[in-house]
Amino acid sequence: MSFEHYINAGGKRLRRGYTTGTCAALAAAGAARLLLEGSAPHLLNLVTPMGISVEVEPSVCRMEGEAALCLVEKDGGDDIDATAGLLIGARVEKTSGTEIAIQGGTGVGRVTKPGLDQPVGEAAINHVPREMIGRAVEEVRVALSYQGGLRVTIFVPQGEQAAKKTFNPQLGIEGGISILGTSGIVEPMSLSALVDTIALELRQAAALGHRQVILTPGNYGLDFLEERGLGGGEIPIIKCSNFIGEALDFGAEQGFSKILLVGHVGKLVKVAGGIMNTHSRWADCRTELFCAHAALAGASRDLCRSLMEAASADACIALLDQAGIREAVMESLLGAVQTHLERRAAGAFRTGAVLFSNQYGFLGQTTGAEEILAEWNR
């Protein structure tokens, strides 16, 4: 059963897929239904956080002793990564009490470093997939009038092998893949199509008479902008994905006078090193940049070593807070971000950047961003 949802990007028709989190929720619902109803469902379905319905046939759905097992094949659409085609499974069994407990099994990674979505020691099942799994199982429980407890164990038979092709080992996630997804849907990523789409959106904004624009890499930036009310609906906001340099170049071609970049520190800290394609395939020196600017702020060798070994940008921020030098380091990083943005703009437009973190909120803005925002707020 093919998932027939498409997007048009740069003149290309690309098929969407669904995340490992969606697969885990579907499998959990299927196993719960088999356990509580006694018969294996032929179809599984749910509505993702994006509002798109996913309906699949389970690859496996059977009893194993007192537990029910269900496995669903991951369909990444036209975005092929290390998890495409993997079977994502759930084992559900009854427990005393009334809670739905969610844990990770074979092939699901375990967090070994701080600063990730889940705490150290927990299975790498991010919070949105956990919510999806819990909701899917609860719907089955209510529909079948069962009030007892259930334990859901998510497992991935080939997960440990697949994880070697991901960045999990570098992030401090060991033993398997992560169960991910904030929208439940995989947006296909054709590099040329994405770049063409960014160029098209900037060209359209310019054609409508706009001379100022906000660029943000993705959904986190869109959420932050909405929460802060930046742009006020009058200034177009365009997603540039990882292609910051290309977006700035297109902005210059279209004659924009001001371009504000707003994004998560995990991506935009890379701009402090002159990196204008922030995808980890091209460069991932977040910890190195934090370490270098911390050293400039007087950090000890032990702190620099801890920063280099940190699992994420948020983990770096936590270390800087412990040492009491976050403000100095962020000021140094923001200065470098401004320098590299201006170098890429080459005088064609005014620019600046705002950095934030999901965990820590607003982290700072460059001098260029401060000036632009002051003018917009007049």
LUMZAMAR-413100 format. One record per atom (N, C-alpha, C): z, x, y. Coordinates in steps of 0.001 Angstrom, whole numbers, padded with zeros to 6 digits, always signed. Layout:
ZXY/...
This chain:
+000000+000863-001191/+000000+000000+000000/+000000+000897+001239/-001088+000875+001990/-001224+001751+003151/-000580+001132+004387/+000007+001977+005212/+000640+001554+006463/-000427+001572+007547/-000910+000404+007961/-002072+000316+008835/-001663+000060+010295/-001079+001065+010898/-000764+001013+012325/-001353+002266+012968/-002086+002078+014043/-002847+003181+014630/-002551+003329+016119/-002812+004533+016610/-002837+004765+018051/-004171+005426+018377/-004613+005245+019610/-005802+005932+020094/-005355+007044+021025/-005732+008250+020690/-005318+009411+021477/-006515+010317+021690/-006866+010493+022948/-007979+011382+023264/-009279+010980+022609/-009483+009678+022453/-010713+009204+021835/-010678+009213+020317/-009536+009577+019735/-009411+009605+018280/-008461+008517+017815/-008786+007909+016676/-007942+006866+016095/-007084+007512+015019/-005776+007526+015266/-004849+008213+014377/-003863+007210+013780/-003606+007369+012484/-002713+006440+011793/-001265+006892+011905/-000395+005954+012281/+001032+006222+012313/+001600+006277+010890/+002791+006816+010784/+003520+006800+009527/+004940+006329+009780/+005821+006544+008800/+007223+006183+009002/+008103+007347+008558/+009272+007416+009157/+010147+008572+009049/+010920+008616+007730/+011548+009759+007491/+012441+009874+006340/+013609+008904+006480/+014043+008641+007715/+015115+007677+007938/+014720+006274+007521/+013496+005881+007839/+012996+004571+007423/+012912+004488+005904/+012414+005565+005281/+012329+005589+003816/+013708+005438+003186/+014685+006148+003740/+016043+006089+003197/+016623+004685+003317/+016373+004026+004446/+016878+002664+004644/+016207+001682+003687/+014906+001821+003505/+014181+000961+002567/+014697+001155+001143/+014866+002427+000760/+015344+002722-000595/+016756+002182-000801/+017599+002320+000213/+018972+001830+000107/+019003+000310-000062/+018161-000376+000695/+018090-001840+000570/+017591-002244-000804/+016577-001528-001308/+016052-001852-002632/+017079-001645-003727/+017812-000522-003648/+018835-000244-004658/+019970-001262-004580/+020356-001632-003361/+021429-002615-003186/+021027-003969-003778/+019778-004348-003559/+019323-005639-004089/+019300-005620-005621/+018825-004538-006199/+018819-004429-007662/+020244-004489-008206/+021164-003765-007569/+022543-003714-008037/+023212-005081-007970/+023006-005792-006863/+023741-007040-006629/+023049-008278-007191/+021716-008185-007325/+020962-009361-007780/+020544-009255-009238/+020415-008000-009715/+020066-007815-011122/+018593-007677-011406/+017747-007791-010373/+016298-007619-010576/+015738-006699-009503/+014764-005902-009908/+014172-004934-008984/+013185-005627-008048/+013293-005389-006736/+012334-005995-005800/+010959-005350-005924/+009919-006153-005779/+008549-005623-005827/+008109-005082-004478/+008689-005601-003401/+008370-005147-002052/+009662-004920-001279/+009630-003918-000424/+010750-003618+000464/+010236-003691+001894/+011031-004225+002801/+010566-004256+004186/+011748-004198+005135/+011469-003677+006320/+012436-003662+007416/+011683-003545+008730/+012390-003836+009804/+011846-003659+011148/+012492-002423+011746/+011680-001462+012152/+012181-000201+012693/+012731-000394+014107/+013503+000582+014599/+013980+000506+015984/+012858+000353+017006/+011639+000798+016670/+010504+000638+017569/+009986-000789+017560/+010440-001600+016591/+009978-002979+016488/+008807-003169+015558/+008384-002119+014897/+007262-002195+013956/+007799-002457+012554/+007222-003433+011871/+007642-003772+010516/+006998-002824+009509/+007787-002369+008565/+007291-001508+007487/+007527-002226+006162/+006480-002358+005363/+006571-002991+004049/+005960-002069+003015/+006730-001741+001979/+006255-000799+000963/+006639-001289-000423/+005948-000753-001416/+006331-000948-002810/+007205+000239-003213/+008333+000002-003848/+009157+001130-004297/+008434+001925-005376/+008579+003243-005338/+007984+004083-006378/+008780+003994-007667/+010088+003892-007528/+010997+003751-008668/+012105+002801-008250/+012522+001906-009148/+013675+001051-008879/+014272+000679-010229/+015426+001288-010567/+015995+001090-011903/+017503+001284-011871/+018147+000798-012902/+019578+001020-013074/+019806+002355-013776/+020880+003009-013433/+021303+004255-014085/+022805+004146-014293/+023202+003649-015435/+024606+003366-015667/+025058+002211-014787/+026104+002427-014034/+026645+001402-013139/+026012+001440-011750/+025100+002380-011530/+024473+002532-010210/+023018+002098-010254/+022508+001685-009099/+021093+001335-008955/+020385+002419-008165/+019187+002787-008604/+018379+003801-007923/+017102+003181-007392/+016685+003645-006214/+015395+003228-005664/+014812+004396-004887/+013520+004650-005047/+012843+005735-004345/+011607+005211-003630/+011390+005738-002421/+010267+005340-001590/+009510+006597-001160/+008183+006535-001196/+007375+007696-000813/+007222+007772+000703/+007452+008956+001251/+007309+009173+002694/+005830+009207+003057/+005461+008397+004035/+004085+008339+004542/+004110+008770+006000/+003601+009974+006260/+003591+010487+007623/+002344+010119+008399/+001483+009278+007837/+000243+008933+008525/-000627+010167+008695/-001193+010309+009875/-002051+011469+010153/-001256+012662+010664/+000076+012568+010626/+000928+013691+010999/+001482+014293+009707/+000825+015315+009215/+001187+015887+007922/+002188+017018+008136/+003381+016854+007577/+004376+017919+007666/+004980+018162+006280/+006053+018940+006234/+006632+019343+004953/+007201+018173+004164/+007483+017054+004831/+008082+015911+004133/+007058+014881+003673/+005803+015024+004071/+004777+014042+003697/+004648+013968+002184/+004701+012760+001638/+004550+012551+000212/+005817+012712-000602/+006913+013149+000026/+008171+013282-000710/+008723+011911-001089/+009417+011864-002208/+010147+010662-002581/+011549+010743-001977/+011912+009723-001206/+013236+009626-000603/+014001+008558-001370/+015129+008918-001950/+015826+007996-002832/+017199+007597-002338/+017689+006480-002898/+019053+006013-002627/+019682+005562-003934/+020922+005980-004125/+021727+005505-005254/+022845+004647-004678/+022975+003422-005145/+023986+002505-004621/+024893+002056-005763/+026189+002121-005516/+027165+001685-006505/+028315+000954-005824/+028976+000116-006589/+030084-000662-006045/+031334+000208-005927/+032147-000102-004918/+033409+000598-004714/+034490-000415-004389/+035720+000037-004446/+036817-000817-003997/+036781-000885-002479/+037402-001890-001911/+037372-002042-000459/+036172-002854-000025/+035855-002725+001271/+034762-003535+001829/+033751-002705+002614/+033934-001401+002677/+033080-000565+003513/+031761-000214+002831/+030772+000090+003666/+029526+000696+003189/+029602+002167+003560/+029745+003024+002567/+029852+004469+002789/+028499+005119+002537/+028101+006022+003423/+026796+006687+003316/+027027+008187+003181/+026412+008773+002169/+026566+010205+001951/+025238+010806+001497/+025189+012130+001501/+023987+012831+001080/+024139+013411-000305/+023061+013392-001061/+023057+013953-002405/+022079+015107-002531/+021565+015301-003717/+020631+016391-004000/+019419+016331-003075/+019051+017478-002508/+017853+017559-001680/+018039+017153-000242/+019229+016674+000114/+019546+016381+001515/+020403+017535+002035/+019999+018131+003120/+020691+019293+003645/+022110+018978+004098/+022910+020047+004186/+024269+019906+004692/+024438+020811+005903/+025091+020296+006923/+025243+021000+008193/+026283+022106+008057/+025902+023324+008453/+026824+024456+008370/+027129+025075+009722/+026434+024624+010775/+026679+025163+012116/+026931+024017+013093/+027774+024236+014097/+028038+023173+015078/+026864+022978+016022/+026866+021836+016717/+025861+021582+017742/+024719+020708+017303/+024736+020259+016036/+023673+019390+015547/+024108+017929+015640/+023245+017022+015176/+023526+015596+015296/+024775+015197+014509/+025006+015845+013383/+026165+015562+012539/+027119+016760+012538/+028402+016524+012327/+029365+017632+012350/+029222+018547+011144/+029787+019735+011256/+029756+020705+010162/+030384+020088+008910/+029700+020292+007785/+030186+019771+006514/+029553+018451+006105/+028969+017739+007074/+028357+016441+006772/+026918+016624+006278/+026449+015615+005561/+025036+015584+005174/+024179+015430+006424/+023009+016055+006419/+022099+016031+007572/+021317+014716+007596/+022048+013627+007721/+021469+012296+007907/+021839+011891+009324/+020876+011922+010223/+021173+011708+011641/+021680+010298+011916/+022226+010103+013125/+022958+008865+013396/+022078+007624+013383/+020831+007717+013881/+019967+006533+013847/+019611+006152+012412/+019185+007086+011558/+018979+006707+010155/+020238+006150+009485/+021406+006696+009823/+022644+006149+009253/+022808+004681+009649/+022521+004397+010923/+022620+003009+011379/+021606+002125+010655/+020390+002643+010463/+019353+001871+009770/+019747+001598+008317/+020278+002621+007648/+020695+002468+006252/+021819+001439+006149/+022830+001589+007009/+023957+000660+006980/+023539-000772+007247/+022637-000949+008223/+022173-002291+008574/+021358-002907+007430/+020492-002100+006818/+019645-002608+005731/+020488-003043+004541/+021493-002257+004196/+022356-002599+003068/+023226-003806+003400/+023715-003859+004630/+024551-005002+005028/+023767-006305+004972/+022494-006271+005352/+021670-007483+005282/+021551-007985+003853/+021403-007053+002905/+021332-007457+001497/+022674-008020+001051/+023744-007343+001444/+025075-007783+001037/+025376-009201+001537/+025027-009460+002793/+025262-010794+003354/+024382-011831+002669/+023111-011490+002453/+022178-012438+001843/+022625-012845+000444/+023294-011918-000252/+023715-012189-001633/+025201-012517-001728/+025836-012736-000570/+027244-013174-000500/+028185-012229-001251/+027924-010940-001135/+028809-009942-001756/+029711-009362-000683/+031004-009326-000922/+031952-008880+000087/+032622-007561-000266/+032285-006976-001405/+032905-005719-001816/+032271-004515-001157/+032834-003354-001465/+032333-002107-000894/+031155-001546-001661/+030365-000716-000970/+029209-000065-001590/+029152+001389-001135/+028801+002262-002049/+028563+003665-001697/+027078+003944-001842/+026479+004453-000769/+025044+004755-000729/+024878+006271-000682/+024215+006826-001665/+023946+008267-001697/+022448+008479-001539/+022059+009104-000437/+020643+009399-000184/+020301+010736-000843/+019202+010782-001563/+018812+012023-002235/+017295+012196-002159/+016860+013433-002273/+015426+013762-002201/+015136+014752-003328/+014507+014310-004421/+014324+015179-005590/+013701+016543-005275/+012734+016590-004380/+012074+017853-004032/+012512+018371-002655/+013641+017870-002194/+014062+018190-000830/+014428+019640-000605/+015084+020260-001570/+015501+021653-001381/+014291+022572-001256/+013275+022332-002071/+012056+023144-001999/+011308+022884-000698/+011197+021614-000288/+010481+021275+000939/+011163+021859+002172/+012492+021950+002127/+013241+022437+003289/+012890+023882+003639/+012412+024647+002667/+012039+026035+002929/+010850+026137+003881/+010097+025025+004012/+008940+025005+004911/+009304+024460+006289/+010575+024146+006494/+011037+023605+007773/+011914+024631+008480/+012451+024239+009649/+013351+025119+010390/+014815+024889+010020/+015062+024079+009001/+016446+023799+008633/+017279+025045+008344/+016750+026023+007575/+017572+027210+007318/+017990+027933+008603/+017086+027991+009591/+017423+028647+010859/+018428+027832+011669/+018387+026519+011515/+019279+025648+012272/+020681+025589+011676/+020830+026078+010451/+022130+025981+009806/+022276+024736+008967/+021156+024237+008433/+021176+023098+007514/+020712+023623+006161/+021594+023596+005183/+021327+024248+003905/+021226+023244+002768/+020333+023542+001837/+020278+022784+000599/+019292+021643+000571/+018560+021417+001652/+017599+020316+001629/+017088+019955+003000/+016346+018855+003055/+015752+018399+004305/+016752+017554+005097/+016403+017236+006307/+017176+016314+007128/+016552+014926+007041/+017394+013913+007149/+016921+012526+007216/+016921+012153+008688/+015707+011999+009245/+015531+011957+010690/+014834+010684+011154/+014730+010584+012484/+013934+009542+013117/+014743+008733+014101/+014269+008665+015343/+014938+007840+016347/+014240+006486+016506/+012949+006433+016224/+012203+005185+016356/+011877+004565+015007/+012005+005357+013937/+011630+004897+012609/+010168+005088+012286/+009384+005448+013300/+007931+005582+013153/+007506+007004+013498/+006567+007541+012727/+005994+008857+013001/+004745+008677+013849/+004753+009277+015030/+003558+009266+015872/+002682+010448+015489/+001446+010209+015082/+000584+011313+014648/+000346+012309+015764/+000322+013570+015390/+000223+014637+016373/-001034+015460+016143/-002121+015050+016742/-003332+015855+016791/-003283+016633+018097/-003275+017954+018013/-003090+018766+019221/-004155+018476+020270/-005410+018481+019854/-006485+018262+020821/-006413+016851+021391/-006070+015879+020523/-005980+014502+021001/-004849+014333+021998/-003717+014978+021749/-002592+014880+022669/-002932+015493+024022/-003542+016664+023997/-003913+017324+025252/-004920+016472+026022/-005890+015899+025304/-006875+015032+025956/-006202+013813+026582/-005200+013266+025899/-004512+012084+026408/-003724+012410+027669/-003060+013557+027693/-002312+013977+028888/-003263+014121+030068/-004399+014759+029825/-005391+014935+030891/-005888+013589+031399/-006150+012662+030468/-006642+011337+030837/-005616+010592+031689/-004340+010616+031289/-003309+009892+032030/-003109+010465+033429/-003186+011772+033552/-003066+012384+034884/-004287+012043+035740/-005449+012016+035124/-006670+011663+035852/-006602+010212+036327/-006090+009327+035477/-005959+007923+035871/-004949+007752+037000/-003829+008474+036915/-002815+008385+037968/-003386+008848+039300/-004164+009928+039261/-004779+010418+040488/-005804+009428+041029/-006560+008803+040130/-007570+007824+040549/-006932+006617+041218/-005683+006313+040851/-004967+005188+041459/-004301+005571+042779/-004521+006800+043196/-004023+007226+044494/-002696+007949+044476/-002152+008194+043311/-000868+008900+043233/-001065+010388+043494/-000128+010963+044238/-000164+012401+044498/+001129+013083+044063/+002012+012303+043459/+003258+012828+042928/+003444+012272+041520/+004000+013076+040623/+004114+012643+039243/+005335+013302+038595/+005900+012596+037612/+006988+013149+036805/+006449+013400+035408/+006677+014595+034901/+006315+014944+033531/+007584+015035+032689/+007522+014523+031476/+008647+014664+030545/+008092+014856+029142/+008707+015712+028345/+008154+015975+027012/+008170+014796+026057/+009192+013920+026143/+009245+012872+025135/+010205+011747+025441/+010626+011047+024387/+011424+009833+024540/+012797+010083+025131/+013407+011229+024816/+014711+011531+025409/+014593+011587+026937/+013521+012197+027398/+013306+012282+028843/+013077+010922+029461/+012321+010073+028762/+012080+008718+029276/+013389+007950+029393/+014255+008086+028383/+015546+007395+028421/+016401+007907+029571/+016414+009217+029770/+017202+009809+030848/+016697+009338+032209/+015391+009307+032375/+014797+008853+033634/+015165+007404+033917/+015133+006576+032867/+015472+005161+033048/+016943+004998+033430/+017814+005755+032759/+019244+005672+033055/+019539+006103+034487/+018826+007133+034951/+019081+007687+036283/+018292+006979+037384/+017329+006155+036988/+016511+005478+037980/+015580+006408+038730/+015238+007534+038127/+014353+008493+038800/+012928+007965+038825/+012294+008127+039936/+010928+007643+040103/+010878+006253+040686/+011883+005446+040384/+011991+004108+040971/+010812+003196+040700/+010005+003519+039684/+008861+002680+039361/+007651+002938+040241/+007811+003737+041285/+006701+004004+042195/+005956+005286+041844/+006626+006188+041154/+006026+007474+040797/+005705+007449+039309/+004464+007700+038934/+004101+007639+037511/+004858+008664+036683/+005224+008272+035475/+005901+009151+034531/+004973+009338+033336/+004668+010569+033019/+003699+010869+031962/+004339+011798+030935/+004211+011424+029660/+004714+012269+028583/+003737+013413+028346/+004276+014627+028370/+003413+015799+028187/+003649+016482+026849/+004515+015901+026001/+004839+016496+024716/+005254+017959+024931/+004745+018848+024102/+005095+020262+024238/+004166+021016+025193/+003162+020322+025732/+002088+021000+026461/+002380+021048+027966/+003437+021721+028318/+003855+021783+029720/+002835+022543+030556/+002392+023677+030071/+001424+024469+030827/+000128+023729+031066/-000400+023092+030016/-001648+022341+030165/-001470+021189+031150/-000325+020492+031069/-000084+019374+031983/-000024+019840+033427/+000618+020966+033667/+000677+021509+035028/-000723+021901+035512/-001518+022478+034631/-002884+022858+034998/-003726+021629+035331/-003598+020571+034511/-004328+019332+034785/-003880+018728+036109/-002566+018827+036386/-002045+018312+037646/-002661+019019+038840/-002844+020317+038709/-003482+021077+039789/-004931+020642+039964/-005628+020443+038842/-007036+020022+038919/-007182+018676+039621/-006222+017787+039434/-006305+016440+039997/-005704+016344+041402/-005225+017454+041936/-004789+017476+043318/-003420+016889+043594/-002535+016863+042600/-001176+016385+042846/-000451+017349+043784/+000396+016789+044641/+001128+017620+045602/+002529+017972+045116/+003115+017115+044266/+004455+017370+043726/+004478+016978+042254/+004989+017870+041408/+005138+017588+039986/+006556+017962+039580/+007317+016957+039161/+008694+017178+038713/+008734+017116+037188/+009330+018124+036588/+009471+018203+035139/+010907+017832+034766/+011059+016844+033879/+012390+016386+033470/+012460+016410+031953/+013423+017142+031398/+013479+017209+029946/+014778+017747+029394/+014888+017628+028092/+016060+018107+027359/+016127+019628+027428/+017331+020145+027557/+017523+021589+027689/+016965+022344+026485/+016967+021714+025301/+016453+022389+024121/+014991+022766+024235/+014235+021997+025009/+012836+022344+025257/+012665+023147+026537/+013257+022654+027621/+012945+023253+028922/+013599+024608+029140/+014635+024940+028358/+015189+026292+028501/+014135+027333+028151/+013164+026951+027317/+012111+027894+026944/+011251+028290+028141/+011137+027357+029104/+010351+027654+030305/+010974+028815+031078/+012280+029026+030928/+012947+030163+031577/+012415+031491+031054/+011759+031467+029898/+011129+032668+029359/+009630+032675+029549/+009129+031752+030372/+007697+031692+030618/+006922+031025+029499/+007602+030323+028606/+006947+029664+027477/+006497+028281+027928/+005210+028036+027904/+004651+026785+028411/+004148+025852+027319/+004221+026289+026065/+004049+025384+024929/+005357+025455+024162/+006135+024384+024227/+007512+024438+023739/+007673+024077+022268/+006568+023865+021543/+006697+023570+020119/+007253+024793+019395/+008143+024545+018443/+008801+025647+017750/+007817+026499+016939/+006633+025950+016641/+005639+026758+015935/+005148+027911+016799/+005180+027685+018115/+004660+028695+019032/+005760+029649+019487/+006909+029110+019769/+008006+029974+020218/+009306+029190+020151/+010358+029860+019728/+011670+029228+019724/+012693+030305+020051/+012890+030522+021331/+013820+031576+021760/+014935+030982+022608/+015346+029763+022253/+016410+029109+023020/+017671+029954+023048/+018129+030370+021873/+019384+031114+021833/+019248+032481+022494/+018072+033101+022351/+017857+034397+022996/+017945+034281+024525/+017402+033192+025068/+017456+033004+026512/+018873+032711+026990/+019580+031870+026256/+020982+031642+026607/+021763+032956+026560/+021512+033749+025529/+022209+035015+025371/+021910+035970+026531/+020627+036083+026889/+020242+037007+027962/+020872+036621+029293/+020831+035341+029629/+021379+034905+030919/+022906+034893+030903/+023501+034705+029727/+024956+034832+029621/+025369+036278+029834/+024577+037214+029287/+024878+038632+029495/+024827+038989+030981/+023838+038409+031681/+023757+038647+033130/+024976+038095+033852/+025585+037054+033275/+026771+036441+033884/+028063+037097+033424/+027947+038188+032653/+029135+038932+032249/+029702+038569+030901/+028933+037894+030051/+029439+037486+028739/+029758+038700+027876/+030733+038543+027024/+031116+039611+026107/+030099+039757+024987/+030189+040865+024275/+029293+041070+023138/+029518+039998+022066/+030790+039642+021839/+031081+038613+020833/+030468+037276+021214/+030546+036911+022497/+029942+035659+022939/+028428+035710+022790/+027842+036829+023159/+026380+036964+023017/+025971+036826+021555/+026753+037410+020671/+026439+037288+019248/+026556+035835+018790/+027593+035144+019255/+027770+033730+018888/+026630+032875+019415/+026165+033168+020631/+025040+032428+021197/+023780+032652+020365/+023546+033888+019949/+022362+034185+019151/+022393+033452+017808/+023591+033189+017295/+023722+032543+015985/+023879+031032+016089/+023885+030491+017315/+024104+029055+017510/+022944+028252+016938/+023261+027023+016498/+022251+026188+015840/+021396+025407+016815/+021859+025225+018046/+021130+024382+018984/+021519+024734+020409/+020772+024146+021359/+021096+024347+022769/+022455+023744+023097/+022766+022578+022517/+024081+021976+022753/+025200+022878+022266/+024991+023540+021143/+025999+024471+020638/+026178+025638+021599/+025098+026081+022218/+025188+027141+023226/+026005+026678+024428/+025758+025450+024873/+026513+024912+026009/+028006+024886+025690/+028345+024480+024472/+029748+024430+024072/+030386+025811+024140/+029662+026831+023701/+030177+028198+023753/+030365+028664+025199/+029420+028315+026063/+029540+028696+027479/+030734+027994+028123/+030972+026751+027746/+032133+026025+028267/+033434+026701+027839/+033489+027104+026580/+034694+027773+026085/+034974+029057+026852/+033894+029743+027250/+034051+031000+027994/+034169+030779+029497/+033962+029536+029956/+034083+029228+031376/+032950+029758+032234/+031768+029941+031646/+030656+030511+032425/+029418+029619+032387/+029591+028337+032020/+028399+027476+031962/+027677+027425+033299/+028400+027205+034374/+027774+027038+035689/+026942+028255+036070/+027502+029452+035861/+026782+030678+036221/+025530+030863+035375/+025640+030567+034085/+024493+030750+033194/+023401+029728+033504/+023790+028480+033732/+022793+027464+034051/+022095+027789+035369/+022838+028284+036338/+022211+028655+037620/+021170+029740+037408/+021495+030710+036561/+020552+031789+036266/+019331+031269+035524/+019547+030427+034518/+018428+029859+033764/+017532+028992+034642/+018146+028161+035480/+017367+027291+036354/+016536+028092+037339/+017076+029204+037809/+016300+030068+038700/+015071+030615+038003/+015234+030992+036722/+014090+031512+035965/+013074+030409+035691/+013546+029188+035395/+012636+028055+035180/+011803+027815+036434/+012451+027809+037588/+011732+027581+038844/+010679+028656+039078/+011040+029900+038809/+010102+031014+038999/+008850+030842+038152/+009035+030485+036887/+007878+030364+035992/+007051+029117+036302/+007689+028042+036736/+006926+026867+037140/+006068+027174+038352/+006639+027857+039328/+005880+028197+040536/+004744+029156+040222/+004990+030047+039280/+003931+030990+038895/+002763+030233+038271/+003065+029232+037427/+001985+028469+036803/+001285+027585+037833/+002046+027019+038779/+001447+026170+039810/+000540+026962+040736/+000860+028229+040939/+000034+029129+041765/-000271+028546+043140/+000705+027849+043714/+000539+027313+045055/-000206+026007+045147/-000656+025476+044026/-001444+024241+044060/-000581+023016+044362/+000681+023051+044005/+001575+021925+044239/+003013+022428+044239/+003914+021602+044745/+005339+021903+044690/+005893+021395+043368/+006857+022104+042830/+007346+021749+041505/+008816+022094+041350/+009397+021564+040314/+010795+021826+039984/+011130+021150+038673/+012351+021359+038179/+012734+020819+036882/+014171+020326+036894/+014393+019265+036104/+015726+018718+035861/+016006+018841+034376/+017164+019426+034024/+017523+019636+032631/+018736+018778+032267/+018717+018223+031071/+019838+017423+030600/+020020+017667+029111/+021106+017121+028580/+021404+017193+027157/+021907+015831+026719/+021563+015415+025518/+022065+014137+025012/+023586+014147+024912/+024144+015305+024595/+025590+015411+024418/+026321+015593+025745/+025744+016387+026662/+026449+016747+027889/+025897+016070+029137/+024805+015315+028986/+024233+014639+030137/+023515+015605+031075/+023560+015310+032359/+022889+016133+033372/+023469+017544+033364/+022588+018541+033295/+023021+019934+033267/+022689+020689+034537/+021668+020246+035241/+021322+020934+036474/+019876+020725+036860/+019552+021135+038083/+018184+021032+038564/+017835+022274+039364/+016585+022632+039351/+016143+023803+040095/+016106+023485+041586/+015973+024526+042394/+015923+024310+043850/+014724+023453+044223/+013608+023659+043526/+012425+022851+043803/+012647+021385+043485/+013332+021104+042383/+013631+019722+042010/+014584+019088+043017/+015560+019852+043478/+016516+019332+044461/+015804+018890+045732/+014850+019681+046181/+014097+019354+047399/+013218+018118+047187/+012534+018069+046048/+011649+016934+045769/+012449+015644+045671/+013555+015669+044949/+014374+014467+044770/+014991+014014+046085/+015361+014954+046944/+015913+014593+048255/+014871+013842+049081/+013613+014283+048991/+012538+013607+049736/+012259+012227+049154/+012326+012091+047819/+012070+010789+047194/+013177+009794+047488/+014373+010287+047726/+015524+009389+047949/+015722+009014+049403/+014855+009489+050289/+015007+009170+051713/+014677+007695+051975/
